Amino acid sequence: MIDVNEFPADAPPQHIAALLAGAFDALRAELNARTLPGLRPSHYRVMSLIPGGGLRLSELAERAAITRAGIGQFMKYLENLGYVALRPDPSDNRAKIVRLTPSGTSAVELSTAIIAETETRWEAALGAGRYRELRRSLQEIGRLAPPPAA
């Protein structure tokens, strides 16, 4: 994790990506310290995209912005740990439906609670107004379209 106090006062300011990475590293450390073995923040993020009735792997790949091959490997890993179940799609046996198992649902609930607790601490540290502004600013930035490719 990046500690801004490690840098001398006359050091050039860190770019925004480093600051965002530092905040994410703090959250990742919190999740890693308090969550289930074998799971990383990316696993929780992708599992949180799976609705109660499940969905096709191809749809999950699109939602998660991961290739179909990548999501297949990702889900096989989670299936081996018992967090998801992969079954043939009854309407098309070539496709797979992924569903959370009870363990997967519990893992998503745990990560959601840890993130909420972390956000509460961050809000207490920054104050409600500054924290609300931070969230609003990050949401705005997230909606900005990337520049066209050169």
Order of alpha helices (4+ residues) and beta strands (2+ residues): alpha-alpha-beta-alpha-alpha-beta-beta-alpha-alpha
